[in-house]
Every structure is written in structure tokens, then in C-alpha cells.
């Protein structure tokens, strides 16, 4: 039962990340949408709850990459977007 709940939640958060990724790619100076932060953070949290440490670590890394992007002097850099895109896809 817990895994089914996790799977549904994770699918929804991944869909949010995929839906919002074009915002970062097309509007380089726009701050990261809050929904992306929330999705990455929640994926990290719920994966820890069910014991999937690799997804937990990836979620935290994605959340940190999004934060670094917003604090960067070049938020639209290809390197930053590449890291974020790779983590999401």
C-alpha cells in the first residue's frame, strides 16, 4: 500500500518537474517556479520514507541545483540547465 501511494505521488511530482522545465529553458532569467522546488523537495522526502536512498539523494541534489541556479549570475547557463535537465529526465 505504501509503495502504491509513493508511486502515485512520485509520478505527479515528476510530471510537475517535466511540465516546468521548459520555463527554465525558455525564460533564462525567470526565477525557478516554486512548484519545481516543492516537487524536488517532496520527491526527496517521500523516497526517504520508503527507503529509496538513490532517489532521495537525487531529489536533494536537484533541489540544490535549482537553488544554485537562482543564486547564479548566469541562471540560464547551459551547464546549469544541463544538470537540472539530466536530473529530471
PyMOL Python script that loads the backbone (N, CA, C, O; Angstrom):
from pymol import cmd

cmd.read_pdbstr("""\
ATOM      1  N   UNK A   1       0.819  -1.198   0.000  1.00  0.00           N
ATOM      2  CA  UNK A   1       0.000   0.000   0.000  1.00  0.00           C
ATOM      3  C   UNK A   1       0.867   1.267   0.000  1.00  0.00           C
ATOM      4  O   UNK A   1       0.619   2.198  -0.767  1.00  0.00           O
ATOM      5  N   UNK A   2       1.889   1.291   0.874  1.00  0.00           N
ATOM      6  CA  UNK A   2       2.760   2.462   0.952  1.00  0.00           C
ATOM      7  C   UNK A   2       3.462   2.705  -0.375  1.00  0.00           C
ATOM      8  O   UNK A   2       3.584   3.848  -0.815  1.00  0.00           O
ATOM      9  N   UNK A   3       3.927   1.626  -1.018  1.00  0.00           N
ATOM     10  CA  UNK A   3       4.611   1.794  -2.291  1.00  0.00           C
ATOM     11  C   UNK A   3       3.667   2.351  -3.357  1.00  0.00           C
ATOM     12  O   UNK A   3       4.088   3.159  -4.185  1.00  0.00           O
ATOM     13  N   UNK A   4       2.415   1.939  -3.352  1.00  0.00           N
ATOM     14  CA  UNK A   4       1.448   2.451  -4.329  1.00  0.00           C
ATOM     15  C   UNK A   4       1.231   3.948  -4.136  1.00  0.00           C
ATOM     16  O   UNK A   4       1.154   4.699  -5.108  1.00  0.00           O
ATOM     17  N   UNK A   5       1.133   4.375  -2.891  1.00  0.00           N
ATOM     18  CA  UNK A   5       0.983   5.804  -2.600  1.00  0.00           C
ATOM     19  C   UNK A   5       2.227   6.556  -3.051  1.00  0.00           C
ATOM     20  O   UNK A   5       2.133   7.610  -3.679  1.00  0.00           O
ATOM     21  N   UNK A   6       3.399   6.003  -2.724  1.00  0.00           N
ATOM     22  CA  UNK A   6       4.657   6.623  -3.146  1.00  0.00           C
ATOM     23  C   UNK A   6       4.709   6.744  -4.665  1.00  0.00           C
ATOM     24  O   UNK A   6       5.048   7.803  -5.193  1.00  0.00           O
ATOM     25  N   UNK A   7       4.378   5.678  -5.360  1.00  0.00           N
ATOM     26  CA  UNK A   7       4.459   5.667  -6.820  1.00  0.00           C
ATOM     27  C   UNK A   7       3.576   6.745  -7.438  1.00  0.00           C
ATOM     28  O   UNK A   7       3.992   7.443  -8.363  1.00  0.00           O
ATOM     29  N   UNK A   8       2.363   6.876  -6.927  1.00  0.00           N
ATOM     30  CA  UNK A   8       1.453   7.897  -7.444  1.00  0.00           C
ATOM     31  C   UNK A   8       1.982   9.300  -7.169  1.00  0.00           C
ATOM     32  O   UNK A   8       1.980  10.158  -8.051  1.00  0.00           O
ATOM     33  N   UNK A   9       2.432   9.523  -5.947  1.00  0.00           N
ATOM     34  CA  UNK A   9       2.980  10.837  -5.575  1.00  0.00           C
ATOM     35  C   UNK A   9       4.214  11.167  -6.416  1.00  0.00           C
ATOM     36  O   UNK A   9       4.334  12.274  -6.942  1.00  0.00           O
ATOM     37  N   UNK A  10       5.119  10.215  -6.539  1.00  0.00           N
ATOM     38  CA  UNK A  10       6.351  10.443  -7.301  1.00  0.00           C
ATOM     39  C   UNK A  10       6.034  10.760  -8.760  1.00  0.00           C
ATOM     40  O   UNK A  10       6.652  11.643  -9.356  1.00  0.00           O
ATOM     41  N   UNK A  11       5.080  10.047  -9.327  1.00  0.00           N
ATOM     42  CA  UNK A  11       4.676  10.290 -10.717  1.00  0.00           C
ATOM     43  C   UNK A  11       4.160  11.711 -10.885  1.00  0.00           C
ATOM     44  O   UNK A  11       4.495  12.390 -11.856  1.00  0.00           O
ATOM     45  N   UNK A  12       3.348  12.156  -9.945  1.00  0.00           N
ATOM     46  CA  UNK A  12       2.812  13.519 -10.016  1.00  0.00           C
ATOM     47  C   UNK A  12       3.906  14.574  -9.895  1.00  0.00           C
ATOM     48  O   UNK A  12       3.881  15.574 -10.612  1.00  0.00           O
ATOM     49  N   UNK A  13       4.861  14.361  -9.000  1.00  0.00           N
ATOM     50  CA  UNK A  13       5.935  15.341  -8.832  1.00  0.00           C
ATOM     51  C   UNK A  13       6.877  15.346 -10.032  1.00  0.00           C
ATOM     52  O   UNK A  13       7.363  16.403 -10.434  1.00  0.00           O
ATOM     53  N   UNK A  14       7.134  14.193 -10.595  1.00  0.00           N
ATOM     54  CA  UNK A  14       7.947  14.144 -11.806  1.00  0.00           C
ATOM     55  C   UNK A  14       7.242  14.857 -12.953  1.00  0.00           C
ATOM     56  O   UNK A  14       7.889  15.555 -13.734  1.00  0.00           O
ATOM     57  N   UNK A  15       5.937  14.693 -13.065  1.00  0.00           N
ATOM     58  CA  UNK A  15       5.173  15.396 -14.102  1.00  0.00           C
ATOM     59  C   UNK A  15       5.283  16.908 -13.922  1.00  0.00           C
ATOM     60  O   UNK A  15       5.389  17.645 -14.901  1.00  0.00           O
ATOM     61  N   UNK A  16       5.256  17.366 -12.680  1.00  0.00           N
ATOM     62  CA  UNK A  16       5.421  18.799 -12.410  1.00  0.00           C
ATOM     63  C   UNK A  16       6.784  19.273 -12.884  1.00  0.00           C
ATOM     64  O   UNK A  16       6.894  20.314 -13.533  1.00  0.00           O
ATOM     65  N   UNK A  17       7.814  18.517 -12.563  1.00  0.00           N
ATOM     66  CA  UNK A  17       9.172  18.900 -12.981  1.00  0.00           C
ATOM     67  C   UNK A  17       9.281  18.949 -14.503  1.00  0.00           C
ATOM     68  O   UNK A  17       9.866  19.880 -15.055  1.00  0.00           O
ATOM     69  N   UNK A  18       8.726  17.962 -15.170  1.00  0.00           N
ATOM     70  CA  UNK A  18       8.775  17.933 -16.636  1.00  0.00           C
ATOM     71  C   UNK A  18       7.960  19.066 -17.249  1.00  0.00           C
ATOM     72  O   UNK A  18       8.352  19.631 -18.270  1.00  0.00           O
ATOM     73  N   UNK A  19       6.843  19.395 -16.639  1.00  0.00           N
ATOM     74  CA  UNK A  19       5.993  20.486 -17.136  1.00  0.00           C
ATOM     75  C   UNK A  19       6.674  21.846 -16.975  1.00  0.00           C
ATOM     76  O   UNK A  19       6.545  22.712 -17.841  1.00  0.00           O
ATOM     77  N   UNK A  20       7.388  22.031 -15.884  1.00  0.00           N
ATOM     78  CA  UNK A  20       8.005  23.326 -15.588  1.00  0.00           C
ATOM     79  C   UNK A  20       9.403  23.491 -16.195  1.00  0.00           C
ATOM     80  O   UNK A  20       9.893  24.616 -16.295  1.00  0.00           O
ATOM     81  N   UNK A  21      10.045  22.411 -16.597  1.00  0.00           N
ATOM     82  CA  UNK A  21      11.397  22.513 -17.162  1.00  0.00           C
ATOM     83  C   UNK A  21      11.478  23.479 -18.342  1.00  0.00           C
ATOM     84  O   UNK A  21      12.434  24.252 -18.402  1.00  0.00           O
ATOM     85  N   UNK A  22      10.531  23.481 -19.285  1.00  0.00           N
ATOM     86  CA  UNK A  22      10.603  24.444 -20.386  1.00  0.00           C
ATOM     87  C   UNK A  22      10.606  25.900 -19.932  1.00  0.00           C
ATOM     88  O   UNK A  22      11.136  26.758 -20.637  1.00  0.00           O
ATOM     89  N   UNK A  23      10.030  26.194 -18.779  1.00  0.00           N
ATOM     90  CA  UNK A  23      10.065  27.562 -18.253  1.00  0.00           C
ATOM     91  C   UNK A  23      11.520  27.972 -18.047  1.00  0.00           C
ATOM     92  O   UNK A  23      11.912  29.078 -18.416  1.00  0.00           O
ATOM     93  N   UNK A  24      12.318  27.086 -17.461  1.00  0.00           N
ATOM     94  CA  UNK A  24      13.736  27.394 -17.238  1.00  0.00           C
ATOM     95  C   UNK A  24      14.496  27.485 -18.551  1.00  0.00           C
ATOM     96  O   UNK A  24      15.372  28.334 -18.713  1.00  0.00           O
ATOM     97  N   UNK A  25      14.159  26.615 -19.476  1.00  0.00           N
ATOM     98  CA  UNK A  25      14.872  26.585 -20.747  1.00  0.00           C
ATOM     99  C   UNK A  25      14.526  27.775 -21.636  1.00  0.00           C
ATOM    100  O   UNK A  25      15.382  28.256 -22.378  1.00  0.00           O
ATOM    101  N   UNK A  26      13.307  28.248 -21.573  1.00  0.00           N
ATOM    102  CA  UNK A  26      12.862  29.317 -22.464  1.00  0.00           C
ATOM    103  C   UNK A  26      12.948  30.711 -21.865  1.00  0.00           C
ATOM    104  O   UNK A  26      13.023  31.695 -22.600  1.00  0.00           O
ATOM    105  N   UNK A  27      12.938  30.806 -20.560  1.00  0.00           N
ATOM    106  CA  UNK A  27      12.966  32.098 -19.878  1.00  0.00           C
ATOM    107  C   UNK A  27      14.128  32.100 -18.891  1.00  0.00           C
ATOM    108  O   UNK A  27      13.933  31.957 -17.685  1.00  0.00           O
ATOM    109  N   UNK A  28      15.324  32.263 -19.411  1.00  0.00           N
ATOM    110  CA  UNK A  28      16.550  32.048 -18.657  1.00  0.00           C
ATOM    111  C   UNK A  28      16.666  32.857 -17.370  1.00  0.00           C
ATOM    112  O   UNK A  28      17.258  32.376 -16.405  1.00  0.00           O
ATOM    113  N   UNK A  29      16.130  34.046 -17.326  1.00  0.00           N
ATOM    114  CA  UNK A  29      16.303  34.873 -16.127  1.00  0.00           C
ATOM    115  C   UNK A  29      15.117  34.787 -15.170  1.00  0.00           C
ATOM    116  O   UNK A  29      15.145  35.379 -14.090  1.00  0.00           O
ATOM    117  N   UNK A  30      14.085  34.059 -15.559  1.00  0.00           N
ATOM    118  CA  UNK A  30      12.934  33.887 -14.679  1.00  0.00           C
ATOM    119  C   UNK A  30      13.335  33.007 -13.499  1.00  0.00           C
ATOM    120  O   UNK A  30      13.984  31.978 -13.688  1.00  0.00           O
ATOM    121  N   UNK A  31      12.961  33.395 -12.302  1.00  0.00           N
ATOM    122  CA  UNK A  31      13.260  32.537 -11.145  1.00  0.00           C
ATOM    123  C   UNK A  31      12.613  31.158 -11.298  1.00  0.00           C
ATOM    124  O   UNK A  31      11.585  31.006 -11.959  1.00  0.00           O
ATOM    125  N   UNK A  32      13.220  30.190 -10.692  1.00  0.00           N
ATOM    126  CA  UNK A  32      12.682  28.836 -10.729  1.00  0.00           C
ATOM    127  C   UNK A  32      11.273  28.829 -10.148  1.00  0.00           C
ATOM    128  O   UNK A  32      11.049  29.369  -9.065  1.00  0.00           O
ATOM    129  N   UNK A  33      10.326  28.228 -10.851  1.00  0.00           N
ATOM    130  CA  UNK A  33       8.966  28.146 -10.315  1.00  0.00           C
ATOM    131  C   UNK A  33       8.932  27.410  -8.974  1.00  0.00           C
ATOM    132  O   UNK A  33       9.607  26.397  -8.793  1.00  0.00           O
ATOM    133  N   UNK A  34       8.150  27.927  -8.054  1.00  0.00           N
ATOM    134  CA  UNK A  34       8.041  27.320  -6.723  1.00  0.00           C
ATOM    135  C   UNK A  34       7.628  25.852  -6.809  1.00  0.00           C
ATOM    136  O   UNK A  34       8.072  25.029  -6.009  1.00  0.00           O
ATOM    137  N   UNK A  35       6.784  25.533  -7.773  1.00  0.00           N
ATOM    138  CA  UNK A  35       6.334  24.144  -7.931  1.00  0.00           C
ATOM    139  C   UNK A  35       7.500  23.193  -8.182  1.00  0.00           C
ATOM    140  O   UNK A  35       7.443  22.029  -7.785  1.00  0.00           O
ATOM    141  N   UNK A  36       8.552  23.671  -8.834  1.00  0.00           N
ATOM    142  CA  UNK A  36       9.720  22.818  -9.078  1.00  0.00           C
ATOM    143  C   UNK A  36      10.469  22.541  -7.779  1.00  0.00           C
ATOM    144  O   UNK A  36      10.873  21.408  -7.516  1.00  0.00           O
ATOM    145  N   UNK A  37      10.648  23.575  -6.974  1.00  0.00           N
ATOM    146  CA  UNK A  37      11.293  23.369  -5.673  1.00  0.00           C
ATOM    147  C   UNK A  37      10.494  22.373  -4.832  1.00  0.00           C
ATOM    148  O   UNK A  37      11.041  21.439  -4.246  1.00  0.00           O
ATOM    149  N   UNK A  38       9.198  22.603  -4.795  1.00  0.00           N
ATOM    150  CA  UNK A  38       8.324  21.751  -3.983  1.00  0.00           C
ATOM    151  C   UNK A  38       8.382  20.305  -4.468  1.00  0.00           C
ATOM    152  O   UNK A  38       8.454  19.383  -3.656  1.00  0.00           O
ATOM    153  N   UNK A  39       8.353  20.100  -5.780  1.00  0.00           N
ATOM    154  CA  UNK A  39       8.388  18.746  -6.338  1.00  0.00           C
ATOM    155  C   UNK A  39       9.710  18.054  -6.018  1.00  0.00           C
ATOM    156  O   UNK A  39       9.712  16.892  -5.612  1.00  0.00           O
ATOM    157  N   UNK A  40      10.833  18.751  -6.195  1.00  0.00           N
ATOM    158  CA  UNK A  40      12.136  18.152  -5.906  1.00  0.00           C
ATOM    159  C   UNK A  40      12.260  17.820  -4.422  1.00  0.00           C
ATOM    160  O   UNK A  40      12.720  16.738  -4.058  1.00  0.00           O
ATOM    161  N   UNK A  41      11.851  18.748  -3.575  1.00  0.00           N
ATOM    162  CA  UNK A  41      11.926  18.542  -2.127  1.00  0.00           C
ATOM    163  C   UNK A  41      11.040  17.372  -1.688  1.00  0.00           C
ATOM    164  O   UNK A  41      11.454  16.536  -0.886  1.00  0.00           O
ATOM    165  N   UNK A  42       9.840  17.327  -2.214  1.00  0.00           N
ATOM    166  CA  UNK A  42       8.912  16.275  -1.827  1.00  0.00           C
ATOM    167  C   UNK A  42       9.361  14.915  -2.347  1.00  0.00           C
ATOM    168  O   UNK A  42       9.213  13.911  -1.650  1.00  0.00           O
ATOM    169  N   UNK A  43       9.908  14.865  -3.560  1.00  0.00           N
ATOM    170  CA  UNK A  43      10.446  13.603  -4.068  1.00  0.00           C
ATOM    171  C   UNK A  43      11.554  13.085  -3.154  1.00  0.00           C
ATOM    172  O   UNK A  43      11.616  11.892  -2.856  1.00  0.00           O
ATOM    173  N   UNK A  44      12.422  13.983  -2.716  1.00  0.00           N
ATOM    174  CA  UNK A  44      13.489  13.582  -1.796  1.00  0.00           C
ATOM    175  C   UNK A  44      12.901  13.035  -0.502  1.00  0.00           C
ATOM    176  O   UNK A  44      13.344  12.002   0.001  1.00  0.00           O
ATOM    177  N   UNK A  45      11.922  13.719   0.024  1.00  0.00           N
ATOM    178  CA  UNK A  45      11.330  13.316   1.307  1.00  0.00           C
ATOM    179  C   UNK A  45      10.584  11.994   1.220  1.00  0.00           C
ATOM    180  O   UNK A  45      10.784  11.107   2.050  1.00  0.00           O
ATOM    181  N   UNK A  46       9.732  11.863   0.225  1.00  0.00           N
ATOM    182  CA  UNK A  46       8.931  10.643   0.161  1.00  0.00           C
ATOM    183  C   UNK A  46       9.775   9.429  -0.200  1.00  0.00           C
ATOM    184  O   UNK A  46       9.463   8.313   0.214  1.00  0.00           O
ATOM    185  N   UNK A  47      10.837   9.635  -0.965  1.00  0.00           N
ATOM    186  CA  UNK A  47      11.711   8.499  -1.287  1.00  0.00           C
ATOM    187  C   UNK A  47      12.487   8.042  -0.055  1.00  0.00           C
ATOM    188  O   UNK A  47      12.773   6.854   0.091  1.00  0.00           O
ATOM    189  N   UNK A  48      12.827   8.970   0.824  1.00  0.00           N
ATOM    190  CA  UNK A  48      13.476   8.585   2.087  1.00  0.00           C
ATOM    191  C   UNK A  48      12.505   7.785   2.947  1.00  0.00           C
ATOM    192  O   UNK A  48      12.901   6.836   3.624  1.00  0.00           O
ATOM    193  N   UNK A  49      11.245   8.169   2.917  1.00  0.00           N
ATOM    194  CA  UNK A  49      10.232   7.475   3.712  1.00  0.00           C
ATOM    195  C   UNK A  49      10.108   6.012   3.317  1.00  0.00           C
ATOM    196  O   UNK A  49       9.919   5.149   4.174  1.00  0.00           O
ATOM    197  N   UNK A  50      10.213   5.727   2.016  1.00  0.00           N
ATOM    198  CA  UNK A  50      10.081   4.340   1.561  1.00  0.00           C
ATOM    199  C   UNK A  50      11.432   3.650   1.380  1.00  0.00           C
ATOM    200  O   UNK A  50      11.490   2.511   0.918  1.00  0.00           O
ATOM    201  N   UNK A  51      12.516   4.336   1.742  1.00  0.00           N
ATOM    202  CA  UNK A  51      13.837   3.712   1.730  1.00  0.00           C
ATOM    203  C   UNK A  51      14.534   3.664   0.386  1.00  0.00           C
ATOM    204  O   UNK A  51      15.376   2.792   0.168  1.00  0.00           O
ATOM    205  N   UNK A  52      14.214   4.566  -0.516  1.00  0.00           N
ATOM    206  CA  UNK A  52      14.892   4.614  -1.817  1.00  0.00           C
ATOM    207  C   UNK A  52      15.937   5.731  -1.737  1.00  0.00           C
ATOM    208  O   UNK A  52      15.687   6.869  -2.136  1.00  0.00           O
ATOM    209  N   UNK A  53      17.099   5.379  -1.218  1.00  0.00           N
ATOM    210  CA  UNK A  53      18.113   6.403  -0.932  1.00  0.00           C
ATOM    211  C   UNK A  53      18.663   7.075  -2.184  1.00  0.00           C
ATOM    212  O   UNK A  53      18.998   8.259  -2.146  1.00  0.00           O
ATOM    213  N   UNK A  54      18.763   6.347  -3.286  1.00  0.00           N
ATOM    214  CA  UNK A  54      19.298   6.973  -4.504  1.00  0.00           C
ATOM    215  C   UNK A  54      18.377   8.083  -5.000  1.00  0.00           C
ATOM    216  O   UNK A  54      18.852   9.132  -5.433  1.00  0.00           O
ATOM    217  N   UNK A  55      17.072   7.864  -4.942  1.00  0.00           N
ATOM    218  CA  UNK A  55      16.122   8.902  -5.360  1.00  0.00           C
ATOM    219  C   UNK A  55      16.102  10.044  -4.343  1.00  0.00           C
ATOM    220  O   UNK A  55      15.937  11.206  -4.712  1.00  0.00           O
ATOM    221  N   UNK A  56      16.267   9.712  -3.077  1.00  0.00           N
ATOM    222  CA  UNK A  56      16.359  10.737  -2.046  1.00  0.00           C
ATOM    223  C   UNK A  56      17.540  11.666  -2.327  1.00  0.00           C
ATOM    224  O   UNK A  56      17.401  12.888  -2.265  1.00  0.00           O
ATOM    225  N   UNK A  57      18.682  11.096  -2.630  1.00  0.00           N
ATOM    226  CA  UNK A  57      19.880  11.887  -2.920  1.00  0.00           C
ATOM    227  C   UNK A  57      19.711  12.704  -4.190  1.00  0.00           C
ATOM    228  O   UNK A  57      20.139  13.856  -4.245  1.00  0.00           O
ATOM    229  N   UNK A  58      19.094  12.124  -5.207  1.00  0.00           N
ATOM    230  CA  UNK A  58      18.865  12.839  -6.460  1.00  0.00           C
ATOM    231  C   UNK A  58      17.909  14.008  -6.246  1.00  0.00           C
ATOM    232  O   UNK A  58      18.122  15.092  -6.789  1.00  0.00           O
ATOM    233  N   UNK A  59      16.864  13.795  -5.466  1.00  0.00           N
ATOM    234  CA  UNK A  59      15.922  14.873  -5.169  1.00  0.00           C
ATOM    235  C   UNK A  59      16.587  16.030  -4.452  1.00  0.00           C
ATOM    236  O   UNK A  59      16.341  17.194  -4.771  1.00  0.00           O
ATOM    237  N   UNK A  60      17.439  15.704  -3.471  1.00  0.00           N
ATOM    238  CA  UNK A  60      18.164  16.761  -2.758  1.00  0.00           C
ATOM    239  C   UNK A  60      19.128  17.486  -3.699  1.00  0.00           C
ATOM    240  O   UNK A  60      19.243  18.711  -3.657  1.00  0.00           O
ATOM    241  N   UNK A  61      19.813  16.727  -4.541  1.00  0.00           N
ATOM    242  CA  UNK A  61      20.750  17.338  -5.486  1.00  0.00           C
ATOM    243  C   UNK A  61      20.017  18.256  -6.461  1.00  0.00           C
ATOM    244  O   UNK A  61      20.508  19.336  -6.790  1.00  0.00           O
ATOM    245  N   UNK A  62      18.850  17.829  -6.918  1.00  0.00           N
ATOM    246  CA  UNK A  62      18.064  18.664  -7.828  1.00  0.00           C
ATOM    247  C   UNK A  62      17.612  19.934  -7.132  1.00  0.00           C
ATOM    248  O   UNK A  62      17.702  21.022  -7.702  1.00  0.00           O
ATOM    249  N   UNK A  63      17.131  19.808  -5.915  1.00  0.00           N
ATOM    250  CA  UNK A  63      16.712  20.987  -5.156  1.00  0.00           C
ATOM    251  C   UNK A  63      17.877  21.965  -4.995  1.00  0.00           C
ATOM    252  O   UNK A  63      17.704  23.174  -5.152  1.00  0.00           O
ATOM    253  N   UNK A  64      19.057  21.441  -4.684  1.00  0.00           N
ATOM    254  CA  UNK A  64      20.238  22.302  -4.546  1.00  0.00           C
ATOM    255  C   UNK A  64      20.639  22.929  -5.872  1.00  0.00           C
ATOM    256  O   UNK A  64      21.046  24.090  -5.903  1.00  0.00           O
ATOM    257  N   UNK A  65      20.532  22.187  -6.965  1.00  0.00           N
ATOM    258  CA  UNK A  65      20.862  22.733  -8.284  1.00  0.00           C
ATOM    259  C   UNK A  65      19.902  23.871  -8.652  1.00  0.00           C
ATOM    260  O   UNK A  65      20.314  24.867  -9.246  1.00  0.00           O
ATOM    261  N   UNK A  66      18.638  23.719  -8.299  1.00  0.00           N
ATOM    262  CA  UNK A  66      17.663  24.779  -8.566  1.00  0.00           C
ATOM    263  C   UNK A  66      17.979  26.028  -7.739  1.00  0.00           C
ATOM    264  O   UNK A  66      17.867  27.151  -8.230  1.00  0.00           O
ATOM    265  N   UNK A  67      18.370  25.821  -6.495  1.00  0.00           N
ATOM    266  CA  UNK A  67      18.761  26.959  -5.648  1.00  0.00           C
ATOM    267  C   UNK A  67      19.991  27.663  -6.207  1.00  0.00           C
ATOM    268  O   UNK A  67      20.030  28.892  -6.279  1.00  0.00           O
ATOM    269  N   UNK A  68      21.001  26.880  -6.604  1.00  0.00           N
ATOM    270  CA  UNK A  68      22.224  27.470  -7.179  1.00  0.00           C
ATOM    271  C   UNK A  68      21.896  28.246  -8.446  1.00  0.00           C
ATOM    272  O   UNK A  68      22.464  29.310  -8.694  1.00  0.00           O
ATOM    273  N   UNK A  69      20.979  27.714  -9.245  1.00  0.00           N
ATOM    274  CA  UNK A  69      20.589  28.413 -10.474  1.00  0.00           C
ATOM    275  C   UNK A  69      20.033  29.782 -10.148  1.00  0.00           C
ATOM    276  O   UNK A  69      20.402  30.769 -10.783  1.00  0.00           O
ATOM    277  N   UNK A  70      19.152  29.854  -9.166  1.00  0.00           N
ATOM    278  CA  UNK A  70      18.532  31.134  -8.835  1.00  0.00           C
ATOM    279  C   UNK A  70      19.526  32.119  -8.225  1.00  0.00           C
ATOM    280  O   UNK A  70      19.343  33.331  -8.337  1.00  0.00           O
ATOM    281  N   UNK A  71      20.568  31.614  -7.587  1.00  0.00           N
ATOM    282  CA  UNK A  71      21.564  32.491  -6.971  1.00  0.00           C
ATOM    283  C   UNK A  71      22.718  32.820  -7.905  1.00  0.00           C
ATOM    284  O   UNK A  71      23.584  33.626  -7.564  1.00  0.00           O
ATOM    285  N   UNK A  72      22.734  32.207  -9.068  1.00  0.00           N
ATOM    286  CA  UNK A  72      23.823  32.372 -10.020  1.00  0.00           C
ATOM    287  C   UNK A  72      23.715  33.696 -10.777  1.00  0.00           C
ATOM    288  O   UNK A  72      22.626  34.230 -10.988  1.00  0.00           O
ATOM    289  N   UNK A  73      24.863  34.196 -11.171  1.00  0.00           N
ATOM    290  CA  UNK A  73      24.892  35.386 -12.011  1.00  0.00           C
ATOM    291  C   UNK A  73      24.425  35.048 -13.430  1.00  0.00           C
ATOM    292  O   UNK A  73      24.012  35.933 -14.179  1.00  0.00           O
ATOM    293  N   UNK A  74      24.492  33.757 -13.795  1.00  0.00           N
ATOM    294  CA  UNK A  74      24.069  33.297 -15.121  1.00  0.00           C
ATOM    295  C   UNK A  74      23.075  32.142 -14.969  1.00  0.00           C
ATOM    296  O   UNK A  74      23.428  30.991 -15.225  1.00  0.00           O
ATOM    297  N   UNK A  75      21.855  32.432 -14.562  1.00  0.00           N
ATOM    298  CA  UNK A  75      20.891  31.354 -14.310  1.00  0.00           C
ATOM    299  C   UNK A  75      20.530  30.533 -15.543  1.00  0.00           C
ATOM    300  O   UNK A  75      20.049  29.407 -15.412  1.00  0.00           O
ATOM    301  N   UNK A  76      20.751  31.068 -16.717  1.00  0.00           N
ATOM    302  CA  UNK A  76      20.417  30.346 -17.937  1.00  0.00           C
ATOM    303  C   UNK A  76      21.581  29.621 -18.564  1.00  0.00           C
ATOM    304  O   UNK A  76      21.497  29.202 -19.718  1.00  0.00           O
ATOM    305  N   UNK A  77      22.674  29.460 -17.824  1.00  0.00           N
ATOM    306  CA  UNK A  77      23.851  28.813 -18.405  1.00  0.00           C
ATOM    307  C   UNK A  77      23.517  27.394 -18.846  1.00  0.00           C
ATOM    308  O   UNK A  77      22.729  26.696 -18.208  1.00  0.00           O
ATOM    309  N   UNK A  78      24.126  26.990 -19.937  1.00  0.00           N
ATOM    310  CA  UNK A  78      23.880  25.657 -20.480  1.00  0.00           C
ATOM    311  C   UNK A  78      24.300  24.575 -19.498  1.00  0.00           C
ATOM    312  O   UNK A  78      23.663  23.524 -19.422  1.00  0.00           O
ATOM    313  N   UNK A  79      25.359  24.819 -18.751  1.00  0.00           N
ATOM    314  CA  UNK A  79      25.827  23.835 -17.775  1.00  0.00           C
ATOM    315  C   UNK A  79      24.795  23.620 -16.676  1.00  0.00           C
ATOM    316  O   UNK A  79      24.461  22.484 -16.341  1.00  0.00           O
ATOM    317  N   UNK A  80      24.292  24.718 -16.118  1.00  0.00           N
ATOM    318  CA  UNK A  80      23.296  24.611 -15.047  1.00  0.00           C
ATOM    319  C   UNK A  80      22.026  23.939 -15.548  1.00  0.00           C
ATOM    320  O   UNK A  80      21.483  23.053 -14.887  1.00  0.00           O
ATOM    321  N   UNK A  81      21.561  24.355 -16.699  1.00  0.00           N
ATOM    322  CA  UNK A  81      20.346  23.742 -17.258  1.00  0.00           C
ATOM    323  C   UNK A  81      20.566  22.277 -17.604  1.00  0.00           C
ATOM    324  O   UNK A  81      19.655  21.461 -17.468  1.00  0.00           O
ATOM    325  N   UNK A  82      21.769  21.941 -18.051  1.00  0.00           N
ATOM    326  CA  UNK A  82      22.085  20.553 -18.368  1.00  0.00           C
ATOM    327  C   UNK A  82      22.006  19.658 -17.149  1.00  0.00           C
ATOM    328  O   UNK A  82      21.473  18.551 -17.216  1.00  0.00           O
ATOM    329  N   UNK A  83      22.538  20.138 -16.034  1.00  0.00           N
ATOM    330  CA  UNK A  83      22.494  19.364 -14.790  1.00  0.00           C
ATOM    331  C   UNK A  83      21.036  19.170 -14.357  1.00  0.00           C
ATOM    332  O   UNK A  83      20.633  18.065 -13.992  1.00  0.00           O
ATOM    333  N   UNK A  84      20.270  20.229 -14.401  1.00  0.00           N
ATOM    334  CA  UNK A  84      18.857  20.163 -13.992  1.00  0.00           C
ATOM    335  C   UNK A  84      18.084  19.239 -14.924  1.00  0.00           C
ATOM    336  O   UNK A  84      17.306  18.401 -14.468  1.00  0.00           O
ATOM    337  N   UNK A  85      18.294  19.387 -16.214  1.00  0.00           N
ATOM    338  CA  UNK A  85      17.599  18.543 -17.199  1.00  0.00           C
ATOM    339  C   UNK A  85      17.946  17.075 -16.995  1.00  0.00           C
ATOM    340  O   UNK A  85      17.069  16.213 -17.053  1.00  0.00           O
ATOM    341  N   UNK A  86      19.211  16.793 -16.760  1.00  0.00           N
ATOM    342  CA  UNK A  86      19.661  15.409 -16.569  1.00  0.00           C
ATOM    343  C   UNK A  86      19.029  14.797 -15.315  1.00  0.00           C
ATOM    344  O   UNK A  86      18.643  13.629 -15.320  1.00  0.00           O
ATOM    345  N   UNK A  87      18.927  15.574 -14.262  1.00  0.00           N
ATOM    346  CA  UNK A  87      18.322  15.063 -13.028  1.00  0.00           C
ATOM    347  C   UNK A  87      16.842  14.782 -13.211  1.00  0.00           C
ATOM    348  O   UNK A  87      16.319  13.833 -12.627  1.00  0.00           O
ATOM    349  N   UNK A  88      16.163  15.583 -14.002  1.00  0.00           N
ATOM    350  CA  UNK A  88      14.716  15.418 -14.189  1.00  0.00           C
ATOM    351  C   UNK A  88      14.391  14.299 -15.156  1.00  0.00           C
ATOM    352  O   UNK A  88      13.454  13.531 -14.936  1.00  0.00           O
ATOM    353  N   UNK A  89      15.146  14.208 -16.201  1.00  0.00           N
ATOM    354  CA  UNK A  89      14.832  13.200 -17.230  1.00  0.00           C
ATOM    355  C   UNK A  89      15.587  11.944 -16.933  1.00  0.00           C
ATOM    356  O   UNK A  89      15.473  10.965 -17.670  1.00  0.00           O
TER     357      UNK A  89
END
""", "prot")
cmd.dss("prot")
cmd.show_as("cartoon", "prot")
cmd.util.cbc("prot")
cmd.orient("prot")
